[in-house]
Structures are given as structure tokens and as C-alpha cells.
């Protein structure tokens, strides 16, 4: 399973792909199986004035729900994480709890592929 993510160009906010639009919450993101996300990546790459560096991240079922397998991506989905009362993590809820309960530090294959292309 994968989710498409990027950073919004105007403010740097981490965003996720949902039905052809960018949303700020990981919990709202579309989930792709297999190669289904590649068409969304192609559409996302055609929006260079909206977002930067779109890529697919690996997600898995964690102890409390779906979460990115990469620690880096969990931080991005919760951030900013400089203070627990700031950012998306301050909103709470089941999706945030799932992100906070997830473990593991595997690298997302999408991010690794992005680095290899540079």
C-alpha cells in the first residue's frame, strides 16, 4: 500500500493526494495498491506551481491503524513536531494516534527512488 505525498510550494506544508486534490491530513489520503499510484504521480508532476517533489510512500497497518513505514514520513505527517501542542499532532484523534503508535524506521521506497534520480 502507498500514499502520494509532496510539499505545497506556497508554504512548504506536507500534503497528500486525495481524489485529484492535495489535502493536509494523512488520514484523508488516497491509498494505492500495486502500481495504481503511478498515474497519480504523473498528474502530480504536472503541477510544478502547486507542489514540489511528489513521491509515493509505503504504508502499513500498525498497532493503531495505517501509518507510513518510514519514521521520516510519520514525522512529516504529524508535523511540525517541535512541540506536542503544535501542528497536526495537536489535533489528536484516531489517525494521529495511529501515526504516534507506529514503530519501525524503514525507508520509504518512494523517497529512496527520488534520491536516486537526483
VENLIN-V881305 format. One record per residue. N is the residue number from 0. SS is DSSP state (hx for helix, st for strand, lp for the rest). Layout:
N,SS  N,SS
//
This chain:
0,lp  1,st  2,st  3,st  4,st  5,st  6,st  7,st  8,lp  9,lp  10,lp  11,lp  12,lp  13,st  14,st  15,st  16,st  17,st  18,lp  19,lp  20,st  21,st  22,st  23,lp  24,lp  25,hx  26,hx  27,hx  28,lp  29,lp  30,lp  31,st  32,lp  33,lp  34,lp  35,lp  36,hx  37,hx  38,hx  39,hx  40,hx  41,hx  42,hx  43,hx  44,hx  45,lp  46,lp  47,lp  48,lp  49,lp  50,st  51,st  52,st  53,st  54,st  55,st  56,st  57,st  58,st  59,st  60,st  61,lp  62,lp  63,lp  64,lp  65,st  66,st  67,st  68,lp  69,lp  70,hx  71,hx  72,hx  73,hx  74,hx  75,hx  76,hx  77,hx  78,lp  79,lp  80,lp  81,lp  82,lp  83,lp  84,lp  85,lp  86,lp  87,hx  88,hx  89,hx  90,hx  91,lp  92,lp  93,hx  94,hx  95,hx  96,hx  97,hx  98,hx  99,hx  100,hx  101,lp  102,lp  103,lp  104,lp  105,lp  106,lp  107,lp  108,hx  109,hx  110,hx  111,hx  112,hx  113,hx  114,hx  115,hx  116,hx  117,lp
//
